[in-house]
């Protein structure tokens, strides 16, 4: 018996498991957080079928597809889908447009006694649904503050917020690269849209530029942020240096150690990341400033001195980040609605959070 697919809103609201039978190359370009890629055609097979389609037409391409996925190959892929369905009985099925690939998958599973709802319109329709959310965003408030004030830590103490840097897997500056890399642009957009859908109310976002690493914010989100009220988090230089040293030296080294498995390799990668970041802002530092700061970073890593790390972090803040932030804040001074320390800002935002009502973004 054929099972009807849920509506798209329900699929994303409830993190319904999604069986994505597109080729791995398509999945890598963009997918959904709850999706698992178990392709009916691998990349090479998809390419062969595509060439056949262009040269000989759709009927010949379909015949070739059946030839490529037959016998043991078909049996193995069917077994993989069945295993997935048994572990995820509420799963929904899609391919790119809801066409031949997902139809065949549904048919083969039905022959084996398994029913799975197939999403009409496939990935393309799911993706468009999420893109439409960006056209109806709720009101947002920006949490701003100089580098190292602990904006992200404070943000995570709120319920009505979206952590854009977490979704981008990047801390939003030349030094913000995460060892594990960033998601695809489409994966980022999809994940953030789902959060907007789920939270469905006025939200707090960290004050970001249009780029977080190589990820760019959707234009409508940029526009909403440019018009949003701004709350400024303040802290002392000493506290900011200490916080940055913990996050970027201690914590980042621990991540690299887990990824590499050896302290020496983690240390070398850690050092290389920071020298690369210093080089990326060479023009803004000026020739002499760049060389001096680079030497300070290299020396701190060579002798493994937290005191020396704190020295170059402080200089970077005073000479580079603070002037740049102060200039940017000056451009939005008329939108600043509150400023204070961690406790004051948290209390202010929680009070606004308690007073806010859900925003309709359906």
C-alpha positions as CSV (number, residue, x, y, z in Angstrom):
1,X,0.0,0.0,0.0
2,X,1.4,3.4,-1.0
3,X,2.0,5.8,1.9
4,X,1.4,9.5,1.5
5,X,4.3,11.8,2.2
6,X,4.0,14.4,5.0
7,X,3.7,18.0,4.1
8,X,7.1,19.8,3.9
9,X,6.6,21.8,7.1
10,X,6.1,18.7,9.1
11,X,9.1,17.1,7.6
12,X,11.4,19.9,8.7
13,X,9.7,20.7,12.0
14,X,10.1,17.1,13.2
15,X,13.4,16.2,11.7
16,X,11.8,13.4,9.7
17,X,14.6,11.0,8.4
18,X,15.1,11.5,4.7
19,X,16.4,8.9,2.3
20,X,18.3,10.7,-0.4
21,X,18.9,8.5,-3.5
22,X,20.7,11.2,-5.5
23,X,24.4,10.6,-6.4
24,X,27.0,11.4,-3.8
25,X,28.3,14.4,-5.9
26,X,24.8,15.9,-5.7
27,X,24.5,15.3,-2.0
28,X,27.8,16.9,-1.4
29,X,26.6,20.1,-3.1
30,X,23.7,20.4,-0.8
31,X,21.4,18.4,1.4
32,X,19.3,18.5,4.6
33,X,20.4,17.9,8.2
34,X,18.1,14.8,8.5
35,X,19.1,13.3,5.2
36,X,21.1,10.1,4.6
37,X,22.6,9.5,1.1
38,X,22.1,6.0,-0.2
39,X,22.2,6.5,-3.9
40,X,20.6,4.4,-6.5
41,X,23.4,5.4,-9.0
42,X,26.9,6.3,-7.8
43,X,28.7,9.2,-9.4
44,X,30.3,7.2,-12.2
45,X,27.0,5.4,-13.1
46,X,25.1,8.7,-13.1
47,X,27.7,10.2,-15.4
48,X,27.4,7.3,-17.8
49,X,23.6,7.6,-17.8
50,X,23.8,11.3,-18.4
51,X,26.0,10.9,-21.4
52,X,23.7,8.3,-22.8
53,X,20.7,10.5,-22.3
54,X,22.3,13.4,-24.2
55,X,23.6,11.1,-27.1
56,X,20.8,8.5,-27.4
57,X,17.8,9.9,-25.5
58,X,15.8,9.0,-22.4
59,X,14.7,5.5,-23.3
60,X,18.3,4.4,-23.9
61,X,19.5,6.1,-20.7
62,X,16.8,4.3,-18.7
63,X,17.8,0.9,-20.2
64,X,21.5,1.6,-19.3
65,X,20.5,2.6,-15.8
66,X,18.8,-0.8,-15.3
67,X,21.8,-2.6,-16.7
68,X,24.2,-0.8,-14.4
69,X,22.1,-1.4,-11.3
70,X,21.1,-5.1,-11.7
71,X,22.0,-8.4,-10.2
72,X,24.3,-8.2,-7.1
73,X,24.5,-4.4,-7.4
74,X,20.7,-4.0,-7.2
75,X,20.5,-6.5,-4.4
76,X,23.1,-4.8,-2.3
77,X,21.5,-1.3,-2.7
78,X,18.1,-2.7,-1.9
79,X,19.5,-4.4,1.2
80,X,21.1,-1.0,2.3
81,X,17.8,0.8,1.9
82,X,15.9,-1.9,3.8
83,X,18.4,-1.7,6.6
84,X,18.0,2.1,6.7
85,X,14.2,1.8,6.7
86,X,14.2,-0.7,9.5
87,X,16.3,1.7,11.6
88,X,14.2,4.7,10.4
89,X,10.6,3.5,9.9
90,X,9.2,7.1,9.5
91,X,11.7,8.0,6.7
92,X,10.6,9.8,3.5
93,X,12.2,9.3,0.1
94,X,13.4,11.7,-2.5
95,X,15.7,12.2,-5.5
96,X,16.4,15.4,-7.4
97,X,12.9,16.1,-8.8
98,X,10.9,13.1,-7.5
99,X,11.4,11.4,-10.8
100,X,12.7,8.0,-12.0
101,X,15.3,7.4,-9.3
102,X,13.0,7.8,-6.4
103,X,10.2,6.0,-8.3
104,X,12.4,3.0,-8.9
105,X,13.6,3.0,-5.3
106,X,10.0,3.1,-4.1
107,X,9.0,0.3,-6.5
108,X,11.9,-2.0,-5.6
109,X,11.2,-1.5,-1.9
110,X,7.5,-2.2,-2.4
111,X,8.4,-5.5,-4.2
112,X,10.4,-6.4,-1.1
113,X,7.5,-5.7,1.1
114,X,8.6,-2.2,2.4
115,X,6.6,1.0,2.0
116,X,8.1,4.5,2.0
117,X,6.5,7.8,1.2
118,X,8.0,9.5,-1.8
119,X,8.2,13.3,-1.7
120,X,6.7,14.8,-4.9
121,X,9.0,17.3,-6.5
122,X,12.0,15.8,-4.6
123,X,15.0,17.7,-3.4
124,X,14.2,20.7,-5.6
125,X,10.8,21.2,-3.9
126,X,12.3,20.8,-0.4
127,X,15.0,23.2,-1.2
128,X,12.6,25.8,-2.6
129,X,10.4,25.5,0.5
130,X,13.4,26.4,2.7
131,X,14.5,29.3,0.4
132,X,11.0,30.8,0.7
133,X,11.5,31.0,4.5
134,X,14.1,33.7,3.9
135,X,11.5,35.8,2.3
136,X,9.4,36.0,5.5
137,X,11.9,36.3,8.3
138,X,10.9,37.2,11.9
139,X,12.3,40.4,13.6
140,X,15.9,40.0,14.7
141,X,18.1,41.7,17.2
142,X,21.9,41.8,16.8
143,X,24.3,41.0,19.6
144,X,27.4,43.0,18.9
145,X,30.7,43.7,20.8
146,X,34.4,43.8,20.4
147,X,36.3,40.6,19.6
148,X,36.6,38.4,22.7
149,X,33.7,39.7,24.7
150,X,32.0,36.3,24.7
151,X,29.1,37.0,22.4
152,X,28.7,33.4,21.3
153,X,28.8,32.1,24.9
154,X,26.1,34.6,25.9
155,X,24.0,33.9,22.8
156,X,23.9,30.2,23.7
157,X,22.3,31.0,27.1
158,X,19.2,32.3,25.2
159,X,16.4,30.2,23.7
160,X,15.3,32.7,21.0
161,X,18.5,32.8,19.1
162,X,20.3,31.2,16.1
163,X,24.0,30.6,16.2
164,X,25.1,31.4,12.7
165,X,28.8,30.8,13.4
166,X,28.0,27.3,14.7
167,X,26.1,26.5,11.5
168,X,29.0,27.9,9.4
169,X,31.5,26.1,11.5
170,X,33.6,29.2,11.6
171,X,34.1,32.1,14.1
172,X,33.7,34.8,11.5
173,X,37.2,36.3,11.3
174,X,40.6,35.6,9.7
175,X,41.3,33.6,12.8
176,X,38.0,31.8,12.9
177,X,38.7,28.8,10.7
178,X,37.7,25.5,12.3
179,X,40.0,22.5,11.8
180,X,37.1,20.4,10.5
181,X,36.2,22.8,7.7
182,X,32.9,24.4,6.7
183,X,29.7,23.0,5.3
184,X,28.6,23.7,1.8
185,X,26.8,27.0,1.2
186,X,23.5,25.1,0.5
187,X,23.8,23.0,3.7
188,X,24.3,26.2,5.7
189,X,21.3,27.9,4.2
190,X,19.1,24.8,4.7
191,X,20.1,24.3,8.3
192,X,19.5,28.0,9.2
193,X,16.2,28.1,7.4
194,X,15.0,25.1,9.4
195,X,16.0,26.8,12.6
196,X,14.0,29.9,11.6
197,X,11.0,27.6,10.9
198,X,11.3,25.8,14.2
199,X,11.8,28.9,16.4
200,X,9.1,30.9,14.7
201,X,9.6,34.1,16.8
202,X,11.7,37.2,17.2
203,X,15.4,36.0,17.4
204,X,18.8,37.2,18.5
205,X,21.7,36.8,16.1
206,X,25.3,37.6,16.5
207,X,26.4,40.7,14.5
208,X,28.1,39.2,11.5
209,X,29.4,40.6,8.2
210,X,28.0,39.2,5.0
211,X,30.7,36.4,5.0
212,X,31.4,33.9,7.7
213,X,34.5,32.3,6.4
214,X,33.6,31.4,2.8
215,X,29.9,31.1,3.7
216,X,27.8,34.1,2.6
217,X,24.6,35.1,4.4
218,X,21.4,35.1,2.2
219,X,20.6,38.6,0.9
220,X,17.3,38.8,2.7
221,X,19.0,37.8,6.0
222,X,21.7,40.5,5.4
223,X,18.9,43.1,4.8
224,X,17.1,42.1,8.0
225,X,20.3,42.4,10.0
226,X,21.2,45.8,8.5
227,X,17.9,47.1,9.8
228,X,18.0,45.4,13.2
229,X,18.4,47.0,16.7
230,X,21.9,46.4,18.2
231,X,22.8,45.3,21.7
232,X,26.5,45.9,22.6
233,X,28.3,43.5,24.9
234,X,31.3,45.1,26.7
235,X,34.2,43.7,28.6
236,X,37.8,44.6,29.6
237,X,40.8,44.1,27.4
238,X,42.3,41.7,30.0
239,X,39.2,39.5,30.1
240,X,38.9,39.4,26.3
241,X,42.6,38.3,25.9
242,X,42.0,35.6,28.5
243,X,38.9,34.4,26.8
244,X,40.5,34.3,23.3
245,X,43.5,32.5,24.6
246,X,41.2,29.8,26.1
247,X,39.1,29.4,22.9
248,X,41.8,29.8,20.2
249,X,44.8,28.3,21.9
250,X,43.6,25.7,24.4
251,X,40.3,24.6,22.9
252,X,41.5,24.7,19.3
253,X,44.6,22.6,20.1
254,X,42.4,20.0,21.7
255,X,40.3,19.8,18.6
256,X,43.4,19.4,16.4
257,X,44.8,16.8,18.7
258,X,41.6,14.7,18.4
259,X,41.7,15.1,14.6
260,X,45.4,14.3,14.1
261,X,46.1,11.9,16.9
262,X,49.6,13.3,17.7
263,X,50.6,16.3,19.8
264,X,53.4,17.2,17.4
265,X,51.2,17.2,14.3
266,X,48.4,19.1,16.1
267,X,51.0,21.7,17.2
268,X,52.4,22.2,13.7
269,X,48.9,22.5,12.2
270,X,47.9,24.9,14.9
271,X,50.9,27.1,14.3
272,X,50.4,27.0,10.5
273,X,46.7,28.1,10.9
274,X,47.6,31.2,12.9
275,X,50.5,32.2,10.6
276,X,48.2,31.8,7.6
277,X,45.6,34.0,9.3
278,X,48.2,36.7,10.1
279,X,49.3,36.6,6.5
280,X,45.7,37.0,5.4
281,X,45.4,40.4,7.0
282,X,48.9,41.6,6.0
283,X,47.7,44.6,4.1
284,X,45.6,45.9,7.0
285,X,48.5,45.4,9.5
286,X,51.0,47.1,7.3
287,X,54.4,45.7,6.4
288,X,56.2,46.3,9.7
289,X,53.1,45.5,11.8
290,X,52.6,42.2,9.9
291,X,56.3,41.1,10.3
292,X,56.3,42.0,14.0
293,X,53.1,40.2,14.8
294,X,54.0,37.2,12.7
295,X,57.3,36.9,14.7
296,X,55.4,37.1,18.0
297,X,53.0,34.3,16.9
298,X,55.8,32.1,15.7
299,X,57.8,32.6,18.9
300,X,54.8,31.8,21.1
301,X,54.4,28.5,19.4
302,X,58.1,27.7,19.4
303,X,58.4,28.0,23.1
304,X,54.8,27.0,23.8
305,X,54.3,30.0,26.1
306,X,50.8,31.1,27.1
307,X,52.2,34.4,28.2
308,X,53.6,35.1,24.7
309,X,50.3,34.0,23.2
310,X,48.5,36.5,25.3
311,X,50.9,39.2,24.2
312,X,50.3,38.8,20.5
313,X,46.5,38.4,21.1
314,X,46.5,41.7,23.0
315,X,48.4,43.5,20.3
316,X,46.1,42.1,17.6
317,X,43.1,43.3,19.4
318,X,44.5,46.8,20.1
319,X,46.1,47.4,16.7
320,X,43.6,45.6,14.4
321,X,40.3,44.3,15.7
322,X,39.3,47.0,18.1
323,X,39.7,49.9,15.6
324,X,37.9,47.9,12.9
325,X,35.0,47.1,15.3
326,X,34.8,50.6,16.6
327,X,34.5,51.9,13.0
328,X,31.8,49.4,12.1
329,X,29.8,50.1,15.3
330,X,30.0,53.8,14.5
331,X,28.1,53.1,11.3
332,X,25.2,51.6,13.2
333,X,25.3,53.8,16.3
334,X,21.8,55.0,15.7
335,X,20.5,51.4,16.1
336,X,22.2,50.7,19.4
337,X,19.4,50.1,21.9
338,X,21.4,48.8,24.9
339,X,24.9,48.2,26.0
340,X,26.4,46.6,29.1
341,X,28.4,43.7,30.6
342,X,27.6,40.0,30.4
343,X,25.1,40.0,33.2
344,X,23.4,43.2,32.1
345,X,23.1,42.2,28.5
346,X,21.8,38.7,29.3
347,X,19.1,40.2,31.6
348,X,18.1,42.7,28.9
349,X,17.8,40.0,26.2
350,X,16.0,37.5,28.4
351,X,13.5,40.2,29.3
352,X,12.9,40.9,25.6
353,X,12.7,37.2,25.0
354,X,10.0,36.7,27.7
355,X,7.9,39.5,26.2
356,X,8.2,38.5,22.5
357,X,5.5,36.5,20.8
358,X,6.0,34.0,18.0
359,X,6.3,35.5,14.5
360,X,4.3,34.0,11.7
361,X,6.8,32.9,9.0
362,X,4.8,30.1,7.4
